[in-house]
Amino acid sequence: MKIVFTGTLVATLLISGCASVDMASRAESIKAKEFNSPSQGNAGVYIYRNSFVGRVT
């Protein structure tokens, strides 16, 4: 039973690799990161994630 489980786990790990997608241009990236002030009477939320998940080096 352990051999079947180990084999299934290894096969799953080999099949589920990392995806590779095209990156946006530098201009598009800068535009997407702009934070415009909200209008009067409204609030704005800016979320900054500082973690290794999803980080581009």
Backbone hydrogen bonds, N-H to C=O, Kabsch-Sander energy under -0.5 kcal/mol:
donor,donor_aa,acceptor,acceptor_aa,energy
5,F,1,M,-2.3
6,T,2,K,-2.8
7,G,3,I,-2.6
8,T,4,V,-2.5
9,L,5,F,-2.5
10,V,6,T,-2.6
11,A,7,G,-2.5
12,T,8,T,-2.4
13,L,9,L,-2.3
14,L,10,V,-2.2
15,I,11,A,-2.1
16,S,12,T,-2.3
17,G,15,I,-1.5
29,S,25,S,-2.4
30,I,26,R,-2.3
31,K,27,A,-2.2
32,A,28,E,-2.2
33,K,29,S,-1.2
34,E,31,K,-1.1
36,N,34,E,-0.5
42,N,39,S,-2.0
47,I,45,V,-0.5
48,Y,46,Y,-0.5
49,R,47,I,-0.5
50,N,48,Y,-0.6
51,S,49,R,-0.7
54,G,52,F,-0.5
55,R,52,F,-1.1
57,T,55,R,-0.5
